[in-house]
Amino acid sequence: HHTYSAEPARPALAAAHAAGVPVVMCSSKTRAEMHALARRLALAPAPLIAENGSVVWWPTTWPRDAVEADASPDGDGYISVLGATAADL
């Protein structure tokens, strides 16, 4: 917990990848931080839950029926903001 290293999880992540099981990351980190981490861990493309559950992002490659109806296009995916927006705050 001192380094936040993902190294101890690498075997489990590799097993999930080999089995075709997507890993959906969930964190208090920002969406940008989560995208970068997903790329480093070779987890993309898979949905991300960021900012303590306030933001859910799905890649365009994800089945469309899994994406919330009110999700907005966002780069190479769709985003649903469940919490207050920065503008509202």
PDB file of N, CA, C and O in Angstrom:
ATOM      1  N   HIS A   1       0.813  -1.195   0.000  1.00  0.00           N
ATOM      2  CA  HIS A   1       0.000   0.000   0.000  1.00  0.00           C
ATOM      3  C   HIS A   1       0.850   1.250   0.000  1.00  0.00           C
ATOM      4  O   HIS A   1       0.326   2.361  -0.075  1.00  0.00           O
ATOM      5  N   HIS A   2       2.151   1.080   0.083  1.00  0.00           N
ATOM      6  CA  HIS A   2       3.041   2.244   0.053  1.00  0.00           C
ATOM      7  C   HIS A   2       3.370   2.693  -1.364  1.00  0.00           C
ATOM      8  O   HIS A   2       3.729   3.851  -1.575  1.00  0.00           O
ATOM      9  N   THR A   3       3.253   1.794  -2.337  1.00  0.00           N
ATOM     10  CA  THR A   3       3.645   2.138  -3.705  1.00  0.00           C
ATOM     11  C   THR A   3       2.470   2.183  -4.673  1.00  0.00           C
ATOM     12  O   THR A   3       2.588   2.769  -5.749  1.00  0.00           O
ATOM     13  N   TYR A   4       1.360   1.590  -4.325  1.00  0.00           N
ATOM     14  CA  TYR A   4       0.207   1.455  -5.218  1.00  0.00           C
ATOM     15  C   TYR A   4       0.568   0.663  -6.481  1.00  0.00           C
ATOM     16  O   TYR A   4      -0.088   0.799  -7.514  1.00  0.00           O
ATOM     17  N   SER A   5       1.600  -0.152  -6.390  1.00  0.00           N
ATOM     18  CA  SER A   5       2.047  -0.948  -7.527  1.00  0.00           C
ATOM     19  C   SER A   5       1.007  -2.001  -7.888  1.00  0.00           C
ATOM     20  O   SER A   5       0.383  -2.608  -7.017  1.00  0.00           O
ATOM     21  N   ALA A   6       0.838  -2.202  -9.173  1.00  0.00           N
ATOM     22  CA  ALA A   6      -0.074  -3.243  -9.661  1.00  0.00           C
ATOM     23  C   ALA A   6       0.639  -4.570  -9.865  1.00  0.00           C
ATOM     24  O   ALA A   6       0.009  -5.552 -10.257  1.00  0.00           O
ATOM     25  N   GLU A   7       1.925  -4.618  -9.608  1.00  0.00           N
ATOM     26  CA  GLU A   7       2.698  -5.839  -9.852  1.00  0.00           C
ATOM     27  C   GLU A   7       2.114  -7.085  -9.181  1.00  0.00           C
ATOM     28  O   GLU A   7       2.053  -8.133  -9.825  1.00  0.00           O
ATOM     29  N   PRO A   8       1.679  -7.019  -7.911  1.00  0.00           N
ATOM     30  CA  PRO A   8       1.107  -8.229  -7.308  1.00  0.00           C
ATOM     31  C   PRO A   8      -0.151  -8.732  -8.022  1.00  0.00           C
ATOM     32  O   PRO A   8      -0.490  -9.911  -7.920  1.00  0.00           O
ATOM     33  N   ALA A   9      -0.830  -7.862  -8.731  1.00  0.00           N
ATOM     34  CA  ALA A   9      -2.068  -8.245  -9.432  1.00  0.00           C
ATOM     35  C   ALA A   9      -1.817  -8.730 -10.850  1.00  0.00           C
ATOM     36  O   ALA A   9      -2.736  -9.240 -11.491  1.00  0.00           O
ATOM     37  N   ARG A  10      -0.610  -8.587 -11.354  1.00  0.00           N
ATOM     38  CA  ARG A  10      -0.336  -8.935 -12.759  1.00  0.00           C
ATOM     39  C   ARG A  10      -0.747 -10.360 -13.121  1.00  0.00           C
ATOM     40  O   ARG A  10      -1.356 -10.540 -14.176  1.00  0.00           O
ATOM     41  N   PRO A  11      -0.454 -11.393 -12.311  1.00  0.00           N
ATOM     42  CA  PRO A  11      -0.883 -12.750 -12.691  1.00  0.00           C
ATOM     43  C   PRO A  11      -2.410 -12.865 -12.821  1.00  0.00           C
ATOM     44  O   PRO A  11      -2.899 -13.522 -13.740  1.00  0.00           O
ATOM     45  N   ALA A  12      -3.147 -12.250 -11.933  1.00  0.00           N
ATOM     46  CA  ALA A  12      -4.614 -12.303 -12.006  1.00  0.00           C
ATOM     47  C   ALA A  12      -5.115 -11.537 -13.233  1.00  0.00           C
ATOM     48  O   ALA A  12      -6.051 -11.979 -13.900  1.00  0.00           O
ATOM     49  N   LEU A  13      -4.503 -10.402 -13.529  1.00  0.00           N
ATOM     50  CA  LEU A  13      -4.889  -9.636 -14.714  1.00  0.00           C
ATOM     51  C   LEU A  13      -4.593 -10.422 -15.988  1.00  0.00           C
ATOM     52  O   LEU A  13      -5.389 -10.416 -16.927  1.00  0.00           O
ATOM     53  N   ALA A  14      -3.445 -11.098 -16.017  1.00  0.00           N
ATOM     54  CA  ALA A  14      -3.089 -11.914 -17.181  1.00  0.00           C
ATOM     55  C   ALA A  14      -4.066 -13.076 -17.342  1.00  0.00           C
ATOM     56  O   ALA A  14      -4.455 -13.406 -18.462  1.00  0.00           O
ATOM     57  N   ALA A  15      -4.463 -13.696 -16.240  1.00  0.00           N
ATOM     58  CA  ALA A  15      -5.421 -14.804 -16.301  1.00  0.00           C
ATOM     59  C   ALA A  15      -6.779 -14.324 -16.800  1.00  0.00           C
ATOM     60  O   ALA A  15      -7.422 -15.002 -17.602  1.00  0.00           O
ATOM     61  N   ALA A  16      -7.212 -13.174 -16.337  1.00  0.00           N
ATOM     62  CA  ALA A  16      -8.484 -12.617 -16.798  1.00  0.00           C
ATOM     63  C   ALA A  16      -8.420 -12.329 -18.295  1.00  0.00           C
ATOM     64  O   ALA A  16      -9.357 -12.631 -19.034  1.00  0.00           O
ATOM     65  N   HIS A  17      -7.313 -11.747 -18.734  1.00  0.00           N
ATOM     66  CA  HIS A  17      -7.143 -11.444 -20.156  1.00  0.00           C
ATOM     67  C   HIS A  17      -7.160 -12.733 -20.986  1.00  0.00           C
ATOM     68  O   HIS A  17      -7.826 -12.802 -22.019  1.00  0.00           O
ATOM     69  N   ALA A  18      -6.426 -13.749 -20.529  1.00  0.00           N
ATOM     70  CA  ALA A  18      -6.366 -15.019 -21.260  1.00  0.00           C
ATOM     71  C   ALA A  18      -7.735 -15.676 -21.354  1.00  0.00           C
ATOM     72  O   ALA A  18      -8.038 -16.348 -22.340  1.00  0.00           O
ATOM     73  N   ALA A  19      -8.556 -15.484 -20.336  1.00  0.00           N
ATOM     74  CA  ALA A  19      -9.897 -16.079 -20.319  1.00  0.00           C
ATOM     75  C   ALA A  19     -10.925 -15.199 -21.034  1.00  0.00           C
ATOM     76  O   ALA A  19     -12.088 -15.581 -21.159  1.00  0.00           O
ATOM     77  N   GLY A  20     -10.502 -14.029 -21.500  1.00  0.00           N
ATOM     78  CA  GLY A  20     -11.431 -13.130 -22.183  1.00  0.00           C
ATOM     79  C   GLY A  20     -12.368 -12.397 -21.241  1.00  0.00           C
ATOM     80  O   GLY A  20     -13.437 -11.940 -21.647  1.00  0.00           O
ATOM     81  N   VAL A  21     -11.966 -12.287 -19.986  1.00  0.00           N
ATOM     82  CA  VAL A  21     -12.791 -11.613 -18.981  1.00  0.00           C
ATOM     83  C   VAL A  21     -12.313 -10.165 -18.845  1.00  0.00           C
ATOM     84  O   VAL A  21     -11.171  -9.934 -18.448  1.00  0.00           O
ATOM     85  N   PRO A  22     -13.158  -9.199 -19.165  1.00  0.00           N
ATOM     86  CA  PRO A  22     -12.729  -7.805 -19.023  1.00  0.00           C
ATOM     87  C   PRO A  22     -12.621  -7.406 -17.550  1.00  0.00           C
ATOM     88  O   PRO A  22     -13.405  -7.851 -16.712  1.00  0.00           O
ATOM     89  N   VAL A  23     -11.653  -6.574 -17.260  1.00  0.00           N
ATOM     90  CA  VAL A  23     -11.486  -6.040 -15.918  1.00  0.00           C
ATOM     91  C   VAL A  23     -12.021  -4.614 -15.929  1.00  0.00           C
ATOM     92  O   VAL A  23     -11.504  -3.761 -16.651  1.00  0.00           O
ATOM     93  N   VAL A  24     -13.041  -4.356 -15.141  1.00  0.00           N
ATOM     94  CA  VAL A  24     -13.636  -3.025 -15.044  1.00  0.00           C
ATOM     95  C   VAL A  24     -13.050  -2.359 -13.806  1.00  0.00           C
ATOM     96  O   VAL A  24     -13.356  -2.733 -12.674  1.00  0.00           O
ATOM     97  N   MET A  25     -12.211  -1.375 -14.043  1.00  0.00           N
ATOM     98  CA  MET A  25     -11.559  -0.688 -12.931  1.00  0.00           C
ATOM     99  C   MET A  25     -12.523   0.288 -12.268  1.00  0.00           C
ATOM    100  O   MET A  25     -13.339   0.931 -12.928  1.00  0.00           O
ATOM    101  N   CYS A  26     -12.407   0.381 -10.955  1.00  0.00           N
ATOM    102  CA  CYS A  26     -13.228   1.307 -10.174  1.00  0.00           C
ATOM    103  C   CYS A  26     -12.319   1.973  -9.152  1.00  0.00           C
ATOM    104  O   CYS A  26     -11.623   1.293  -8.398  1.00  0.00           O
ATOM    105  N   SER A  27     -12.323   3.313  -9.126  1.00  0.00           N
ATOM    106  CA  SER A  27     -11.404   4.023  -8.258  1.00  0.00           C
ATOM    107  C   SER A  27     -11.888   5.436  -7.972  1.00  0.00           C
ATOM    108  O   SER A  27     -12.822   5.934  -8.600  1.00  0.00           O
ATOM    109  N   SER A  28     -11.238   6.060  -7.021  1.00  0.00           N
ATOM    110  CA  SER A  28     -11.485   7.472  -6.756  1.00  0.00           C
ATOM    111  C   SER A  28     -10.677   8.349  -7.704  1.00  0.00           C
ATOM    112  O   SER A  28     -10.858   9.566  -7.725  1.00  0.00           O
ATOM    113  N   LYS A  29      -9.786   7.745  -8.489  1.00  0.00           N
ATOM    114  CA  LYS A  29      -8.964   8.510  -9.429  1.00  0.00           C
ATOM    115  C   LYS A  29      -9.853   9.170 -10.486  1.00  0.00           C
ATOM    116  O   LYS A  29     -11.004   8.780 -10.678  1.00  0.00           O
ATOM    117  N   THR A  30      -9.300  10.171 -11.160  1.00  0.00           N
ATOM    118  CA  THR A  30     -10.031  10.836 -12.237  1.00  0.00           C
ATOM    119  C   THR A  30     -10.100   9.919 -13.451  1.00  0.00           C
ATOM    120  O   THR A  30      -9.356   8.944 -13.557  1.00  0.00           O
ATOM    121  N   ARG A  31     -10.998  10.248 -14.355  1.00  0.00           N
ATOM    122  CA  ARG A  31     -11.145   9.459 -15.580  1.00  0.00           C
ATOM    123  C   ARG A  31      -9.835   9.461 -16.362  1.00  0.00           C
ATOM    124  O   ARG A  31      -9.429   8.421 -16.880  1.00  0.00           O
ATOM    125  N   ALA A  32      -9.174  10.599 -16.456  1.00  0.00           N
ATOM    126  CA  ALA A  32      -7.896  10.686 -17.181  1.00  0.00           C
ATOM    127  C   ALA A  32      -6.854   9.767 -16.552  1.00  0.00           C
ATOM    128  O   ALA A  32      -6.140   9.061 -17.265  1.00  0.00           O
ATOM    129  N   GLU A  33      -6.760   9.770 -15.225  1.00  0.00           N
ATOM    130  CA  GLU A  33      -5.814   8.889 -14.541  1.00  0.00           C
ATOM    131  C   GLU A  33      -6.159   7.419 -14.793  1.00  0.00           C
ATOM    132  O   GLU A  33      -5.270   6.589 -14.984  1.00  0.00           O
ATOM    133  N   MET A  34      -7.451   7.109 -14.791  1.00  0.00           N
ATOM    134  CA  MET A  34      -7.891   5.736 -14.994  1.00  0.00           C
ATOM    135  C   MET A  34      -7.581   5.265 -16.416  1.00  0.00           C
ATOM    136  O   MET A  34      -7.151   4.128 -16.609  1.00  0.00           O
ATOM    137  N   HIS A  35      -7.797   6.138 -17.424  1.00  0.00           N
ATOM    138  CA  HIS A  35      -7.469   5.775 -18.800  1.00  0.00           C
ATOM    139  C   HIS A  35      -5.982   5.454 -18.919  1.00  0.00           C
ATOM    140  O   HIS A  35      -5.610   4.454 -19.532  1.00  0.00           O
ATOM    141  N   ALA A  36      -5.141   6.290 -18.342  1.00  0.00           N
ATOM    142  CA  ALA A  36      -3.693   6.074 -18.411  1.00  0.00           C
ATOM    143  C   ALA A  36      -3.316   4.760 -17.726  1.00  0.00           C
ATOM    144  O   ALA A  36      -2.508   3.997 -18.255  1.00  0.00           O
ATOM    145  N   LEU A  37      -3.883   4.497 -16.575  1.00  0.00           N
ATOM    146  CA  LEU A  37      -3.587   3.261 -15.848  1.00  0.00           C
ATOM    147  C   LEU A  37      -4.070   2.043 -16.619  1.00  0.00           C
ATOM    148  O   LEU A  37      -3.371   1.031 -16.681  1.00  0.00           O
ATOM    149  N   ALA A  38      -5.253   2.129 -17.204  1.00  0.00           N
ATOM    150  CA  ALA A  38      -5.780   1.010 -17.994  1.00  0.00           C
ATOM    151  C   ALA A  38      -4.856   0.701 -19.168  1.00  0.00           C
ATOM    152  O   ALA A  38      -4.634  -0.466 -19.491  1.00  0.00           O
ATOM    153  N   ARG A  39      -4.318   1.736 -19.808  1.00  0.00           N
ATOM    154  CA  ARG A  39      -3.379   1.514 -20.916  1.00  0.00           C
ATOM    155  C   ARG A  39      -2.096   0.855 -20.414  1.00  0.00           C
ATOM    156  O   ARG A  39      -1.593  -0.082 -21.034  1.00  0.00           O
ATOM    157  N   ARG A  40      -1.561   1.348 -19.281  1.00  0.00           N
ATOM    158  CA  ARG A  40      -0.331   0.767 -18.736  1.00  0.00           C
ATOM    159  C   ARG A  40      -0.520  -0.695 -18.357  1.00  0.00           C
ATOM    160  O   ARG A  40       0.401  -1.497 -18.509  1.00  0.00           O
ATOM    161  N   LEU A  41      -1.699  -1.047 -17.867  1.00  0.00           N
ATOM    162  CA  LEU A  41      -1.973  -2.419 -17.443  1.00  0.00           C
ATOM    163  C   LEU A  41      -2.543  -3.276 -18.575  1.00  0.00           C
ATOM    164  O   LEU A  41      -2.878  -4.441 -18.362  1.00  0.00           O
ATOM    165  N   ALA A  42      -2.653  -2.708 -19.763  1.00  0.00           N
ATOM    166  CA  ALA A  42      -3.204  -3.398 -20.939  1.00  0.00           C
ATOM    167  C   ALA A  42      -4.614  -3.904 -20.667  1.00  0.00           C
ATOM    168  O   ALA A  42      -4.961  -5.013 -21.074  1.00  0.00           O
ATOM    169  N   LEU A  43      -5.430  -3.105 -19.982  1.00  0.00           N
ATOM    170  CA  LEU A  43      -6.810  -3.477 -19.668  1.00  0.00           C
ATOM    171  C   LEU A  43      -7.806  -2.904 -20.661  1.00  0.00           C
ATOM    172  O   LEU A  43      -8.952  -3.350 -20.720  1.00  0.00           O
ATOM    173  N   ALA A  44      -7.384  -1.931 -21.431  1.00  0.00           N
ATOM    174  CA  ALA A  44      -8.307  -1.301 -22.377  1.00  0.00           C
ATOM    175  C   ALA A  44      -8.573  -2.260 -23.525  1.00  0.00           C
ATOM    176  O   ALA A  44      -7.685  -3.050 -23.845  1.00  0.00           O
ATOM    177  N   PRO A  45      -9.712  -2.244 -24.153  1.00  0.00           N
ATOM    178  CA  PRO A  45     -10.848  -1.397 -23.828  1.00  0.00           C
ATOM    179  C   PRO A  45     -11.827  -2.105 -22.885  1.00  0.00           C
ATOM    180  O   PRO A  45     -12.282  -3.214 -23.165  1.00  0.00           O
ATOM    181  N   ALA A  46     -12.129  -1.476 -21.819  1.00  0.00           N
ATOM    182  CA  ALA A  46     -13.134  -1.947 -20.865  1.00  0.00           C
ATOM    183  C   ALA A  46     -13.702  -0.720 -20.169  1.00  0.00           C
ATOM    184  O   ALA A  46     -13.044   0.318 -20.106  1.00  0.00           O
ATOM    185  N   PRO A  47     -14.903  -0.828 -19.652  1.00  0.00           N
ATOM    186  CA  PRO A  47     -15.468   0.319 -18.941  1.00  0.00           C
ATOM    187  C   PRO A  47     -14.618   0.719 -17.736  1.00  0.00           C
ATOM    188  O   PRO A  47     -13.855  -0.082 -17.195  1.00  0.00           O
ATOM    189  N   LEU A  48     -14.770   1.964 -17.340  1.00  0.00           N
ATOM    190  CA  LEU A  48     -14.089   2.504 -16.164  1.00  0.00           C
ATOM    191  C   LEU A  48     -15.122   3.179 -15.270  1.00  0.00           C
ATOM    192  O   LEU A  48     -16.034   3.851 -15.752  1.00  0.00           O
ATOM    193  N   ILE A  49     -14.969   2.995 -13.985  1.00  0.00           N
ATOM    194  CA  ILE A  49     -15.783   3.718 -13.003  1.00  0.00           C
ATOM    195  C   ILE A  49     -14.802   4.596 -12.236  1.00  0.00           C
ATOM    196  O   ILE A  49     -13.901   4.086 -11.571  1.00  0.00           O
ATOM    197  N   ALA A  50     -14.971   5.900 -12.325  1.00  0.00           N
ATOM    198  CA  ALA A  50     -13.987   6.828 -11.774  1.00  0.00           C
ATOM    199  C   ALA A  50     -14.634   7.820 -10.816  1.00  0.00           C
ATOM    200  O   ALA A  50     -15.855   7.914 -10.694  1.00  0.00           O
ATOM    201  N   GLU A  51     -13.759   8.549 -10.147  1.00  0.00           N
ATOM    202  CA  GLU A  51     -14.168   9.652  -9.277  1.00  0.00           C
ATOM    203  C   GLU A  51     -15.216   9.207  -8.249  1.00  0.00           C
ATOM    204  O   GLU A  51     -16.263   9.831  -8.078  1.00  0.00           O
ATOM    205  N   ASN A  52     -14.887   8.104  -7.574  1.00  0.00           N
ATOM    206  CA  ASN A  52     -15.753   7.542  -6.527  1.00  0.00           C
ATOM    207  C   ASN A  52     -17.152   7.195  -7.034  1.00  0.00           C
ATOM    208  O   ASN A  52     -18.140   7.359  -6.318  1.00  0.00           O
ATOM    209  N   GLY A  53     -17.226   6.718  -8.268  1.00  0.00           N
ATOM    210  CA  GLY A  53     -18.514   6.313  -8.827  1.00  0.00           C
ATOM    211  C   GLY A  53     -19.297   7.435  -9.477  1.00  0.00           C
ATOM    212  O   GLY A  53     -20.422   7.219  -9.928  1.00  0.00           O
ATOM    213  N   SER A  54     -18.731   8.619  -9.535  1.00  0.00           N
ATOM    214  CA  SER A  54     -19.446   9.750 -10.137  1.00  0.00           C
ATOM    215  C   SER A  54     -19.447   9.705 -11.659  1.00  0.00           C
ATOM    216  O   SER A  54     -20.297  10.323 -12.299  1.00  0.00           O
ATOM    217  N   VAL A  55     -18.504   8.982 -12.238  1.00  0.00           N
ATOM    218  CA  VAL A  55     -18.355   8.923 -13.686  1.00  0.00           C
ATOM    219  C   VAL A  55     -18.218   7.471 -14.123  1.00  0.00           C
ATOM    220  O   VAL A  55     -17.432   6.712 -13.556  1.00  0.00           O
ATOM    221  N   VAL A  56     -18.989   7.095 -15.133  1.00  0.00           N
ATOM    222  CA  VAL A  56     -18.847   5.784 -15.755  1.00  0.00           C
ATOM    223  C   VAL A  56     -18.545   6.021 -17.227  1.00  0.00           C
ATOM    224  O   VAL A  56     -19.237   6.789 -17.896  1.00  0.00           O
ATOM    225  N   TRP A  57     -17.503   5.351 -17.731  1.00  0.00           N
ATOM    226  CA  TRP A  57     -17.105   5.491 -19.126  1.00  0.00           C
ATOM    227  C   TRP A  57     -17.077   4.122 -19.775  1.00  0.00           C
ATOM    228  O   TRP A  57     -16.577   3.158 -19.194  1.00  0.00           O
ATOM    229  N   TRP A  58     -17.627   4.039 -21.005  1.00  0.00           N
ATOM    230  CA  TRP A  58     -17.627   2.805 -21.781  1.00  0.00           C
ATOM    231  C   TRP A  58     -16.931   3.054 -23.100  1.00  0.00           C
ATOM    232  O   TRP A  58     -17.136   4.108 -23.703  1.00  0.00           O
ATOM    233  N   PRO A  59     -16.104   2.111 -23.580  1.00  0.00           N
ATOM    234  CA  PRO A  59     -15.507   2.275 -24.905  1.00  0.00           C
ATOM    235  C   PRO A  59     -16.547   2.032 -26.000  1.00  0.00           C
ATOM    236  O   PRO A  59     -17.548   1.352 -25.776  1.00  0.00           O
ATOM    237  N   THR A  60     -16.303   2.587 -27.170  1.00  0.00           N
ATOM    238  CA  THR A  60     -17.237   2.387 -28.277  1.00  0.00           C
ATOM    239  C   THR A  60     -17.322   0.925 -28.687  1.00  0.00           C
ATOM    240  O   THR A  60     -18.298   0.513 -29.315  1.00  0.00           O
ATOM    241  N   THR A  61     -16.314   0.139 -28.341  1.00  0.00           N
ATOM    242  CA  THR A  61     -16.310  -1.286 -28.698  1.00  0.00           C
ATOM    243  C   THR A  61     -17.169  -2.120 -27.761  1.00  0.00           C
ATOM    244  O   THR A  61     -17.417  -3.295 -28.033  1.00  0.00           O
ATOM    245  N   TRP A  62     -17.624  -1.536 -26.669  1.00  0.00           N
ATOM    246  CA  TRP A  62     -18.451  -2.257 -25.694  1.00  0.00           C
ATOM    247  C   TRP A  62     -19.867  -2.409 -26.263  1.00  0.00           C
ATOM    248  O   TRP A  62     -20.322  -1.537 -27.004  1.00  0.00           O
ATOM    249  N   PRO A  63     -20.569  -3.497 -25.932  1.00  0.00           N
ATOM    250  CA  PRO A  63     -21.944  -3.641 -26.456  1.00  0.00           C
ATOM    251  C   PRO A  63     -22.805  -2.426 -26.111  1.00  0.00           C
ATOM    252  O   PRO A  63     -22.878  -2.018 -24.952  1.00  0.00           O
ATOM    253  N   ARG A  64     -23.445  -1.861 -27.108  1.00  0.00           N
ATOM    254  CA  ARG A  64     -24.204  -0.620 -26.925  1.00  0.00           C
ATOM    255  C   ARG A  64     -25.327  -0.772 -25.906  1.00  0.00           C
ATOM    256  O   ARG A  64     -25.664   0.197 -25.227  1.00  0.00           O
ATOM    257  N   ASP A  65     -25.915  -1.960 -25.781  1.00  0.00           N
ATOM    258  CA  ASP A  65     -27.007  -2.124 -24.817  1.00  0.00           C
ATOM    259  C   ASP A  65     -26.515  -2.086 -23.371  1.00  0.00           C
ATOM    260  O   ASP A  65     -27.324  -2.007 -22.447  1.00  0.00           O
ATOM    261  N   ALA A  66     -25.189  -2.142 -23.166  1.00  0.00           N
ATOM    262  CA  ALA A  66     -24.644  -2.035 -21.820  1.00  0.00           C
ATOM    263  C   ALA A  66     -24.430  -0.582 -21.401  1.00  0.00           C
ATOM    264  O   ALA A  66     -24.219  -0.296 -20.222  1.00  0.00           O
ATOM    265  N   VAL A  67     -24.486   0.333 -22.368  1.00  0.00           N
ATOM    266  CA  VAL A  67     -24.242   1.746 -22.109  1.00  0.00           C
ATOM    267  C   VAL A  67     -25.549   2.408 -21.690  1.00  0.00           C
ATOM    268  O   VAL A  67     -26.598   2.164 -22.286  1.00  0.00           O
ATOM    269  N   GLU A  68     -25.476   3.243 -20.664  1.00  0.00           N
ATOM    270  CA  GLU A  68     -26.677   3.936 -20.206  1.00  0.00           C
ATOM    271  C   GLU A  68     -27.265   4.802 -21.315  1.00  0.00           C
ATOM    272  O   GLU A  68     -26.535   5.386 -22.117  1.00  0.00           O
ATOM    273  N   ALA A  69     -28.578   4.875 -21.350  1.00  0.00           N
ATOM    274  CA  ALA A  69     -29.276   5.612 -22.406  1.00  0.00           C
ATOM    275  C   ALA A  69     -28.892   7.083 -22.431  1.00  0.00           C
ATOM    276  O   ALA A  69     -28.867   7.692 -23.500  1.00  0.00           O
ATOM    277  N   ASP A  70     -28.591   7.670 -21.270  1.00  0.00           N
ATOM    278  CA  ASP A  70     -28.273   9.105 -21.235  1.00  0.00           C
ATOM    279  C   ASP A  70     -26.776   9.384 -21.365  1.00  0.00           C
ATOM    280  O   ASP A  70     -26.344  10.516 -21.151  1.00  0.00           O
ATOM    281  N   ALA A  71     -25.986   8.380 -21.710  1.00  0.00           N
ATOM    282  CA  ALA A  71     -24.549   8.586 -21.856  1.00  0.00           C
ATOM    283  C   ALA A  71     -24.260   9.476 -23.054  1.00  0.00           C
ATOM    284  O   ALA A  71     -24.949   9.410 -24.072  1.00  0.00           O
ATOM    285  N   SER A  72     -23.240  10.303 -22.923  1.00  0.00           N
ATOM    286  CA  SER A  72     -22.844  11.227 -23.984  1.00  0.00           C
ATOM    287  C   SER A  72     -21.598  10.704 -24.688  1.00  0.00           C
ATOM    288  O   SER A  72     -20.754  10.067 -24.057  1.00  0.00           O
ATOM    289  N   PRO A  73     -21.471  10.966 -25.992  1.00  0.00           N
ATOM    290  CA  PRO A  73     -20.229  10.598 -26.676  1.00  0.00           C
ATOM    291  C   PRO A  73     -19.047  11.293 -26.010  1.00  0.00           C
ATOM    292  O   PRO A  73     -19.144  12.450 -25.601  1.00  0.00           O
ATOM    293  N   ASP A  74     -17.926  10.571 -25.907  1.00  0.00           N
ATOM    294  CA  ASP A  74     -16.745  11.118 -25.249  1.00  0.00           C
ATOM    295  C   ASP A  74     -15.512  10.493 -25.885  1.00  0.00           C
ATOM    296  O   ASP A  74     -15.100   9.401 -25.494  1.00  0.00           O
ATOM    297  N   GLY A  75     -14.927  11.165 -26.850  1.00  0.00           N
ATOM    298  CA  GLY A  75     -13.736  10.633 -27.503  1.00  0.00           C
ATOM    299  C   GLY A  75     -14.022   9.289 -28.136  1.00  0.00           C
ATOM    300  O   GLY A  75     -14.847   9.186 -29.044  1.00  0.00           O
ATOM    301  N   ASP A  76     -13.344   8.257 -27.658  1.00  0.00           N
ATOM    302  CA  ASP A  76     -13.531   6.914 -28.191  1.00  0.00           C
ATOM    303  C   ASP A  76     -14.464   6.089 -27.316  1.00  0.00           C
ATOM    304  O   ASP A  76     -14.331   4.869 -27.223  1.00  0.00           O
ATOM    305  N   GLY A  77     -15.416   6.774 -26.672  1.00  0.00           N
ATOM    306  CA  GLY A  77     -16.357   6.069 -25.816  1.00  0.00           C
ATOM    307  C   GLY A  77     -17.572   6.907 -25.482  1.00  0.00           C
ATOM    308  O   GLY A  77     -17.883   7.893 -26.149  1.00  0.00           O
ATOM    309  N   TYR A  78     -18.245   6.484 -24.431  1.00  0.00           N
ATOM    310  CA  TYR A  78     -19.433   7.174 -23.930  1.00  0.00           C
ATOM    311  C   TYR A  78     -19.227   7.425 -22.442  1.00  0.00           C
ATOM    312  O   TYR A  78     -18.605   6.616 -21.753  1.00  0.00           O
ATOM    313  N   ILE A  79     -19.746   8.539 -21.947  1.00  0.00           N
ATOM    314  CA  ILE A  79     -19.585   8.879 -20.538  1.00  0.00           C
ATOM    315  C   ILE A  79     -20.938   9.193 -19.926  1.00  0.00           C
ATOM    316  O   ILE A  79     -21.793   9.825 -20.547  1.00  0.00           O
ATOM    317  N   SER A  80     -21.109   8.743 -18.712  1.00  0.00           N
ATOM    318  CA  SER A  80     -22.297   9.085 -17.941  1.00  0.00           C
ATOM    319  C   SER A  80     -21.816   9.692 -16.627  1.00  0.00           C
ATOM    320  O   SER A  80     -21.092   9.052 -15.865  1.00  0.00           O
ATOM    321  N   VAL A  81     -22.223  10.922 -16.373  1.00  0.00           N
ATOM    322  CA  VAL A  81     -21.843  11.604 -15.138  1.00  0.00           C
ATOM    323  C   VAL A  81     -22.978  11.418 -14.146  1.00  0.00           C
ATOM    324  O   VAL A  81     -24.082  11.922 -14.353  1.00  0.00           O
ATOM    325  N   LEU A  82     -22.707  10.701 -13.081  1.00  0.00           N
ATOM    326  CA  LEU A  82     -23.717  10.400 -12.086  1.00  0.00           C
ATOM    327  C   LEU A  82     -23.711  11.402 -10.938  1.00  0.00           C
ATOM    328  O   LEU A  82     -24.725  11.589 -10.266  1.00  0.00           O
ATOM    329  N   GLY A  83     -22.575  12.043 -10.717  1.00  0.00           N
ATOM    330  CA  GLY A  83     -22.462  13.032  -9.648  1.00  0.00           C
ATOM    331  C   GLY A  83     -22.615  14.434 -10.205  1.00  0.00           C
ATOM    332  O   GLY A  83     -22.961  14.617 -11.372  1.00  0.00           O
ATOM    333  N   ALA A  84     -22.360  15.408  -9.374  1.00  0.00           N
ATOM    334  CA  ALA A  84     -22.407  16.814  -9.789  1.00  0.00           C
ATOM    335  C   ALA A  84     -21.274  17.100 -10.753  1.00  0.00           C
ATOM    336  O   ALA A  84     -20.164  16.597 -10.578  1.00  0.00           O
ATOM    337  N   THR A  85     -21.542  17.900 -11.762  1.00  0.00           N
ATOM    338  CA  THR A  85     -20.483  18.292 -12.694  1.00  0.00           C
ATOM    339  C   THR A  85     -19.636  19.394 -12.059  1.00  0.00           C
ATOM    340  O   THR A  85     -20.049  20.034 -11.093  1.00  0.00           O
ATOM    341  N   ALA A  86     -18.452  19.601 -12.617  1.00  0.00           N
ATOM    342  CA  ALA A  86     -17.578  20.670 -12.128  1.00  0.00           C
ATOM    343  C   ALA A  86     -18.282  22.016 -12.275  1.00  0.00           C
ATOM    344  O   ALA A  86     -18.162  22.880 -11.407  1.00  0.00           O
ATOM    345  N   ALA A  87     -19.014  22.193 -13.372  1.00  0.00           N
ATOM    346  CA  ALA A  87     -19.728  23.461 -13.591  1.00  0.00           C
ATOM    347  C   ALA A  87     -20.789  23.676 -12.501  1.00  0.00           C
ATOM    348  O   ALA A  87     -20.962  24.790 -12.005  1.00  0.00           O
ATOM    349  N   ASP A  88     -21.491  22.603 -12.137  1.00  0.00           N
ATOM    350  CA  ASP A  88     -22.501  22.730 -11.081  1.00  0.00           C
ATOM    351  C   ASP A  88     -21.891  23.072  -9.737  1.00  0.00           C
ATOM    352  O   ASP A  88     -22.458  23.839  -8.959  1.00  0.00           O
ATOM    353  N   LEU A  89     -20.727  22.495  -9.472  1.00  0.00           N
ATOM    354  CA  LEU A  89     -20.069  22.776  -8.197  1.00  0.00           C
ATOM    355  C   LEU A  89     -19.565  24.198  -8.161  1.00  0.00           C
ATOM    356  O   LEU A  89     -18.980  24.620  -7.163  1.00  0.00           O
TER     357      LEU A  89
END
